[in-house]
Amino acid sequence: MKQTVPADPDRVWDGAAYGLGLIGTPLRCGGTWWGHAGGLESYITVSGVGPSGRRVTIDFNENPSAEEAFNDQMKLVETAFCDGAAAPGTAPTAALAAAPASATFGTGGLARFYDQRLKWKECTLNDGDEVGRELDEAGAACADVTVPLDYRRPEGRTITVAISRLKASDRAHRIGTMILNGGGPGPALDMPPYMRSVMGKAGPRYDLVGMDPRSLGRSAAVDCRGPSGTWIKSAGESRRSFDRSAAFAKDLADRCARTNAGVLPHISTRNIARDMDIVRGALGERKVSYNGASYGTYLGSVYATMFPGQLDRVVLDSSVDPTRFGPRLLAGTEGANDRALGAWAEWAAERDATYGLGGTRAEVLGTVRGLVAAAARTPLAVGRWRVDDTTLPLVLFDHLDTDEDQARAVLAESVRVFAKAAAGEGVQPTKELDEELTFLLTGAESVYGSGQTAIICGDADTPRDPESYWSDIERNRAASPLFAPLTRNVNPCAFWPVRPAERPTEVGGRLPALMVAATGDTRTTYPANQALHGLLRGSRMVTLDADVHAPYQRGYPNTCVSETVNGYLLTGRLPKRDFTCA
């Protein structure tokens, strides 16, 4: 090894074959890895010591002839060597290699996690456990999968990740296992029965698996015991309301530091992806299919990048731009939300006799703006609730994720209640509004907002100076006076007690996924979907001209979308080209 000869790139990469000998390739984190393919058509072995001193050996049972597939395989090799190792001149990151079950490590390896035997049990935990009861009634079973808390130290503390499985009822034509994620980030344990109904004829042919991501649901839940079920607040109409929202954000971060300091450094999408691969291995599957919406598209694309070759059929429904995911993920969505609010206002104006919010689009929008201004002067009294200008815009925002009549009617009823409150009438909230205000203004669902915040803050860094957020809001307030103060506001990550342990994943590579995108999506905007589509070679995108988020998983009434997705899940055949559903 003291003398090497530069390899001829044409000979090495064409056909991905090499003569009997070793080839050296520089690593992004320093040093060189050495591999041997030896001309054997179906075998590659790579062995060496990473810059961190960790011994790595990887055996592949495939030597692909396609350059793209070979590139993906080599990316896996570099990940195995470099994850957890510092690039020259930088501080070490806090992650172990994202290696599949076929990769073997030295002391403290992951084999015992991949090889664990799962103990299946009933899902119901107690009399009030509706999620467990519905899973049991559907015929599902639950299990706890043991994973390392810290993948740098797999021999250390462990946590459990909760999964549910609804086995394929058509066993004779079973296609395989599909892991589900509905976004949020939020729990996904409850998803299998519902998704079977959405998947049509494809549903009974899959083992459907729901997995609560670490920090959420039954998977080592993080509960900072905060005063709300969300980390999101609007900055409102003034500097004074911005300061209140900043105090709220800092308080939540401080609570998390006091209650969960030991686990926060290990909460991230990359670690959730590692957990997901251990789930795959513990289920005894060489490959799994995946169906993710919203945040679930980010998790799926990160998993595909970290573990190339482990996915079979993949559906990505309303996709996150992976270059923008993190604490500021809502910034830039103001335009889509303003357009959706305008469409709702037009709908409400056509029903002025019912809701009394105005007879034209402009009048309804004027009513909404007037209500926010009134809430800024004096919080609106709605039953036991007091709703100010940091909360009212969030109620509006929450109901703009679909253009379906039922959702629009719920928002119109809520706005009518606020209008009566602003007029000084004594009013009670509707059932839906009371449930939402309970979520937003009490700690009843603190565990949801806490776990979600931990993931988002653990994935990417964000500016720490609150003044930078105020400046950004003021720059954008004129263009979007209602939503810019919400989407660009300061959040708990600006005060988070730990920095992200790893750099965000650079998503990319070959992934022949079926993507579903809506032109008027207010959460993952259409350009965000296009961005991920451009990063995933071989993917196909079905566009729906509608104001809706996650149309496939929510069961949006469009036959073209549902039949296209379910047909792909049945046959594995992607559309030949991108197209639009009417």
LINUR-V679891 format. One record per pair of residues at least 6 apart in sequence whose ideal C-beta (glycine too) atoms are under 8 Angstrom apart, sorted by the first residue. I is the first residue (numbers start at 0). J is the second residue. If there is no record, write none. Layout:
i:j
I:J
I:J
This chain:
i:j
0:21
0:33
3:23
6:17
6:22
6:23
10:17
11:17
11:22
12:66
12:69
14:64
15:36
15:62
15:63
15:64
15:65
15:66
15:69
16:36
16:38
16:40
16:62
17:35
17:36
17:37
17:38
18:37
18:38
19:37
19:38
20:35
20:37
21:33
21:34
21:35
22:33
22:34
22:35
22:36
23:31
23:32
23:33
24:31
24:32
24:34
24:73
25:31
26:32
26:49
26:50
26:77
26:80
26:81
27:77
27:81
27:86
28:49
28:50
28:80
28:81
28:84
28:85
28:86
28:87
29:50
29:84
29:85
29:86
29:87
30:49
30:50
30:80
32:45
32:47
32:76
32:77
32:80
33:45
33:46
33:47
34:43
34:44
34:45
34:76
35:43
35:44
35:45
36:42
36:43
36:62
39:62
40:62
41:60
41:61
41:62
42:58
42:59
42:60
42:62
43:58
43:59
43:61
43:62
43:72
44:56
44:57
44:58
44:59
45:55
45:56
45:57
45:59
45:76
46:54
46:55
46:56
46:57
47:54
47:55
47:80
48:54
48:55
49:55
49:79
49:80
49:81
49:83
49:84
49:96
50:80
50:81
50:84
50:85
51:83
51:84
51:85
51:91
53:83
53:84
53:96
53:104
53:105
54:104
54:105
55:79
55:80
55:96
55:98
55:102
55:104
56:102
56:103
57:75
57:76
57:79
57:98
57:101
57:102
57:103
58:101
59:72
59:101
60:101
61:72
63:69
63:72
67:508
67:509
67:536
68:509
70:508
71:307
71:308
71:508
71:509
72:307
72:308
74:304
74:307
74:508
75:98
75:99
75:306
75:307
75:308
78:96
78:97
78:98
78:305
79:96
79:97
79:98
79:102
80:96
81:96
82:92
82:94
82:95
82:96
82:97
82:501
83:91
83:92
83:93
83:94
83:95
83:96
83:150
83:151
84:91
84:92
85:91
85:92
92:500
92:501
92:502
93:149
93:151
93:264
93:500
93:501
94:150
94:151
94:269
94:270
94:500
94:501
95:104
95:150
95:151
95:153
96:102
96:104
97:269
97:272
97:273
97:276
97:305
97:306
98:104
98:109
99:276
99:280
99:306
99:308
99:309
100:109
100:110
100:113
100:276
100:279
100:280
103:110
104:110
106:154
107:152
107:153
107:154
108:153
109:147
109:150
109:153
109:277
112:145
112:146
112:147
112:153
112:277
112:280
112:281
113:277
113:280
113:281
114:280
114:281
115:144
115:145
115:281
116:281
117:142
117:144
117:281
117:282
118:142
118:143
119:140
119:141
119:142
119:164
120:140
120:141
120:142
121:131
121:135
121:140
121:141
122:128
122:130
122:131
122:132
122:134
122:135
122:139
122:140
122:141
122:163
122:188
123:131
123:132
123:134
123:135
124:131
130:188
130:189
131:141
133:189
133:192
134:141
134:163
134:165
134:188
134:189
134:191
134:192
137:165
137:191
137:192
137:195
138:165
138:166
139:163
139:164
139:165
139:191
139:192
140:163
140:164
140:166
141:161
141:162
141:163
141:164
141:188
142:161
142:162
142:164
143:159
143:160
143:161
143:162
143:217
144:159
144:160
144:161
144:162
144:274
144:277
144:278
144:281
145:157
145:158
145:159
146:157
146:158
146:159
146:160
146:213
146:273
146:274
146:277
147:153
147:155
147:156
147:157
147:158
148:155
148:156
148:157
148:158
148:219
148:262
148:265
149:155
149:156
149:264
149:265
150:265
150:270
150:273
158:213
158:218
158:219
158:262
159:218
159:219
160:210
160:211
160:212
160:213
160:218
160:219
160:274
160:277
160:278
161:188
161:210
161:211
161:216
161:217
161:218
162:188
162:208
162:209
162:210
162:211
162:278
163:188
163:189
163:190
163:191
163:208
163:209
164:176
164:191
164:206
164:207
164:208
164:209
164:282
165:191
165:192
165:195
165:206
165:207
166:206
167:173
167:174
167:203
167:204
167:205
167:206
168:203
169:203
169:204
172:204
173:204
173:205
173:206
174:201
174:204
174:205
174:288
174:312
174:568
174:569
175:205
175:206
175:284
175:286
175:287
175:288
175:311
176:205
176:206
176:208
176:279
176:282
176:284
176:287
176:288
177:205
177:206
177:207
177:208
177:287
177:288
177:289
177:290
177:312
177:568
178:208
178:210
178:275
178:278
178:279
178:287
178:288
178:289
178:290
179:187
179:190
179:191
179:194
179:207
179:208
179:209
179:210
179:289
179:290
179:291
179:295
180:187
180:190
180:210
180:212
180:289
180:290
180:291
180:292
180:294
180:295
180:298
180:299
181:187
181:190
181:291
181:292
181:293
181:295
181:549
181:552
182:291
182:292
182:293
182:294
182:295
182:296
182:317
182:549
183:215
183:293
183:294
183:451
184:212
184:215
184:268
184:294
184:298
184:450
184:451
184:454
184:455
185:215
185:216
185:294
185:447
185:450
185:451
186:211
186:212
186:215
186:216
186:217
186:218
186:447
187:209
187:210
187:211
187:212
187:216
187:295
188:209
188:210
188:211
188:216
188:217
189:209
190:207
190:209
191:207
191:208
191:209
194:202
194:207
194:290
194:552
195:202
195:203
195:207
196:202
196:554
197:551
197:552
197:554
197:561
198:205
198:565
198:568
199:561
199:562
199:565
200:565
200:569
201:565
201:568
201:569
204:569
205:288
205:568
208:278
208:282
208:287
210:218
210:274
210:275
210:278
211:217
211:218
212:218
212:271
212:274
212:298
212:450
212:454
213:219
213:265
213:266
213:270
213:271
213:274
214:220
214:221
214:262
214:266
214:449
214:450
214:453
214:454
215:221
215:446
215:447
215:450
215:451
215:454
216:450
218:274
219:262
220:446
220:449
220:450
221:255
221:259
221:262
221:263
221:266
221:446
221:449
221:450
221:453
222:258
222:259
222:445
222:446
222:449
222:450
223:251
223:254
223:255
223:257
223:258
223:259
223:445
223:449
223:452
224:254
224:258
224:442
224:445
224:449
225:250
225:251
225:254
225:255
225:442
225:445
225:448
225:449
226:247
226:250
226:440
226:441
226:442
226:445
227:247
227:251
227:438
227:439
227:440
227:441
227:442
227:445
227:448
228:438
228:439
228:441
228:442
228:443
228:444
228:445
228:447
228:448
229:393
229:438
229:439
229:447
229:448
229:451
230:248
230:251
230:448
230:451
230:452
230:455
230:490
230:491
231:329
231:393
231:485
231:488
231:490
232:244
232:247
232:248
232:389
232:390
232:393
232:485
232:488
233:240
233:244
233:388
233:389
233:390
233:391
233:392
233:393
233:484
233:485
233:488
234:240
234:241
234:244
234:389
234:468
234:469
234:472
234:484
234:485
234:487
234:488
234:489
235:241
235:243
235:244
235:375
235:387
235:388
235:389
235:392
235:484
236:371
236:372
236:375
236:388
236:484
237:375
237:388
238:469
240:375
240:387
240:388
240:389
241:468
241:469
241:472
241:484
241:488
241:489
243:387
243:389
244:389
244:488
244:489
245:465
245:468
245:489
247:389
248:489
248:490
248:491
248:493
248:494
249:491
249:493
249:494
251:448
251:449
251:452
251:491
252:491
252:492
252:493
252:494
252:495
252:496
253:494
255:263
255:449
255:452
255:453
255:491
255:495
255:496
256:263
256:496
259:449
259:453
260:496
260:497
262:453
263:453
263:456
263:457
263:495
263:496
263:497
264:457
264:497
264:500
265:457
265:500
266:450
266:453
266:454
266:457
267:454
267:457
267:458
267:499
267:500
267:501
268:297
268:298
268:301
268:324
268:454
268:457
268:458
268:504
269:301
269:305
269:458
269:501
269:504
271:298
271:454
272:298
272:301
272:302
272:305
272:306
273:305
275:298
275:302
276:302
276:305
276:306
276:309
279:286
279:287
279:309
285:309
286:308
286:309
286:310
286:311
287:309
287:310
287:311
288:310
288:311
288:312
288:313
288:568
289:299
289:302
289:310
289:312
289:313
289:314
290:313
290:314
290:316
290:552
291:298
291:299
291:314
291:315
291:316
292:315
292:316
292:317
292:549
292:551
292:552
292:553
293:316
293:317
293:319
293:522
293:523
293:548
293:549
294:319
295:315
295:316
296:315
296:316
296:317
296:318
296:319
296:514
296:523
296:531
297:318
297:319
297:321
297:324
299:310
299:313
299:315
299:512
300:315
300:318
300:319
300:321
300:506
300:510
300:531
300:534
300:535
301:321
301:504
301:506
302:309
302:310
303:309
303:310
303:313
303:506
303:508
303:510
303:512
303:535
304:504
304:505
304:506
304:507
304:508
305:504
307:508
307:509
310:510
311:571
312:513
312:567
312:568
312:571
313:510
313:511
313:512
313:513
314:512
314:513
314:514
314:515
314:551
314:564
314:567
314:568
315:512
315:513
315:514
315:515
315:531
315:538
316:514
316:515
316:549
316:550
316:551
316:552
317:515
317:516
317:517
317:520
317:522
317:523
317:528
317:548
317:549
317:550
318:514
318:516
318:523
318:527
318:528
318:531
318:532
319:328
319:523
319:527
319:531
320:523
320:526
320:527
320:528
320:530
320:531
321:503
321:504
321:506
321:530
321:531
321:534
322:506
322:530
323:331
323:527
323:530
324:458
324:459
324:503
325:455
325:458
325:459
325:460
325:461
325:492
325:503
326:455
326:456
326:459
326:460
326:461
326:490
326:492
326:493
327:461
327:487
328:455
329:485
329:486
329:487
330:471
330:486
330:487
331:486
331:524
332:482
332:486
332:521
332:522
332:524
333:475
333:478
333:479
333:482
333:483
333:486
333:487
334:479
334:524
335:519
335:520
335:521
335:524
335:525
336:396
336:399
336:479
336:482
336:486
336:521
337:479
337:481
337:482
338:519
338:546
339:399
339:402
339:519
339:521
339:546
340:364
340:367
340:395
340:399
340:481
340:482
341:360
341:364
342:402
342:519
342:546
343:398
343:399
343:402
343:407
343:410
343:411
344:357
344:360
344:361
344:363
344:364
344:367
345:360
345:363
346:404
346:407
346:411
347:354
347:356
347:357
347:363
347:407
347:411
347:414
348:356
348:357
348:358
348:359
348:360
348:362
348:363
350:411
351:357
351:358
353:411
354:411
354:412
354:414
354:415
355:415
355:418
356:362
356:363
356:366
356:367
356:411
356:414
356:415
356:418
357:363
357:364
357:365
357:366
366:414
366:418
367:395
367:414
367:481
368:480
368:481
369:421
370:379
370:391
370:414
370:417
370:418
370:421
371:388
371:391
371:392
371:481
372:388
373:379
373:421
374:386
374:387
374:388
374:390
374:391
374:417
374:421
375:387
375:388
378:385
378:386
378:387
379:385
379:386
379:387
379:391
379:417
379:420
379:421
380:420
380:425
380:426
381:416
381:417
381:420
381:426
381:427
381:428
381:432
381:436
382:426
382:427
382:428
382:433
384:428
384:433
384:436
384:440
386:394
386:417
386:420
386:436
390:436
390:439
390:440
391:417
392:481
392:482
392:484
392:485
393:439
393:485
394:413
394:432
394:435
394:436
394:439
395:410
395:414
395:481
396:482
396:485
396:521
397:435
398:406
398:407
398:409
398:410
398:413
399:410
399:521
399:546
400:406
400:521
400:522
400:547
400:548
400:549
401:546
401:547
401:548
401:553
401:555
402:519
402:545
402:546
402:547
403:547
403:555
403:556
409:429
409:431
412:429
412:431
412:432
413:428
413:429
413:431
413:432
413:435
416:426
416:427
416:428
416:429
416:432
419:426
420:426
427:433
428:436
437:443
437:444
438:444
452:490
452:491
452:492
455:492
456:491
456:492
456:495
456:499
457:497
457:499
457:500
458:499
458:503
459:499
459:503
460:492
460:498
460:499
461:490
461:492
461:493
462:468
462:493
463:493
463:494
464:493
465:489
465:493
468:487
468:488
468:489
468:493
469:489
471:487
472:483
472:484
472:487
472:488
475:483
475:487
476:483
476:484
479:486
506:531
506:534
506:535
507:534
507:535
507:536
508:535
508:536
509:535
509:536
509:537
510:535
510:536
510:537
510:538
511:537
511:538
511:539
511:573
512:535
512:537
512:538
512:539
513:538
513:539
513:541
513:563
513:564
513:567
513:573
513:574
514:528
514:531
514:532
514:535
514:538
514:539
514:540
514:541
515:540
515:541
515:543
515:550
515:551
515:560
515:564
516:523
516:525
516:528
516:529
516:532
516:540
516:541
516:542
516:543
517:525
517:542
517:543
517:544
517:545
517:546
517:547
517:548
517:550
518:525
518:542
518:543
518:544
518:545
519:525
519:544
519:545
519:546
519:547
520:527
520:528
520:546
520:547
520:548
521:546
521:548
522:548
523:548
525:542
528:540
529:540
531:538
532:538
532:540
532:577
537:573
539:573
539:574
539:576
539:577
540:577
541:559
541:560
541:563
541:564
541:574
541:577
541:578
541:579
541:580
542:577
542:578
542:579
542:580
543:550
543:555
543:557
543:559
543:560
543:579
543:580
544:579
544:580
544:581
545:555
545:557
547:553
547:555
550:557
550:560
551:560
551:561
551:564
554:561
557:580
559:580
559:581
560:580
563:574
563:580
566:572
567:573
567:574
